[in-house]
Amino acid sequence: MSIPIEKLVIIEKITQKIQNRYEAVRVMAREARRLNSLVIRGAEPEPDFKPTSTAVKRLINDKIAFSYADEPTGSGDFFQES
């Protein structure tokens, strides 16, 4: 089974924006959830496209800003006590 060239081009564009494809999926999923919550709350009209498709397009067009959190420091625990 071969993958259509259109899908390869999209994957190529995505990995140019975010090196790790799994991290790219997380970023796009978070954006899709954000877009969907805006529609549910009534802040945005019902879109013509699905939130997932819109998130992919927004990532490719540099309309999603993301950053990596600093690595935790200290004893190696991910949870810090206050």
N, C-alpha and C positions, 0 to 999 in steps of 0.2 A: 504494500500500500504506500503510495507516495503522497507527500504533503503538497498541497497547492502552493504555487510560488507566491501568491498574495499573502498567505500566512507567514511564509518565511521572511518576506520583506518587513512585515509588521514586527516579528520577533527581532529581526536585525535592528530596526529603529528603536525598539524598547531597550535592547541590551546596549545600545549606544548611550542611552540616557542613564541607565542603572546597570552596572556591570553584572550583578548577581540577579539572575532571572527570578529566583524565589523572592528576593527582596522587592523586585518590581511587582510581583503578584500581590504582595502585602500592601504596597503603596497604592496600587490600583484598586484593590478591594476596599481599602479604607476610604478612598475618594468616592467609590461607588456607593458605599454606605452613607457617606455624607450627603451626596446628591439625592439619594433616595429619602433620607430623613427630611430634607428640605421640601420635597414634593409631598410627603406625608403630612408635614406641619402646615402646608398651604403657602409656604414662602415662595415657592416656584410653581409655575404652571406644569401640567402634565407634559413631559418631554416626548419628542417624536421617536427618540432612540432609548434603548435600555440604559440604565445607569452604568452598567459594566462597559458597554461600548463607548459611552461618553468619557468614562475614566481613562480608557485606553487612548482615545484621541487627545484628551487633555494632557496625558503624560508625554505623548509623542510631540505635541506642540508646545512643550515647556510651560504649561499653565498650572502645573502642580509643583509646589515647593515642598521639599522634604529634607530632613537632615537626620544624621545619626546621633543618638544619645551618647553621651560620654560613657566609657566603660566604667563599671563600678570599681571602686578602689577599697582597699582595706583587707579584710580577712578572706576575701573571695566569696562572701555571701552576697547573694543578689538582693536580699532584703536588708534594709538598714533600719536599726532601731533609733527612735528619736528620744 
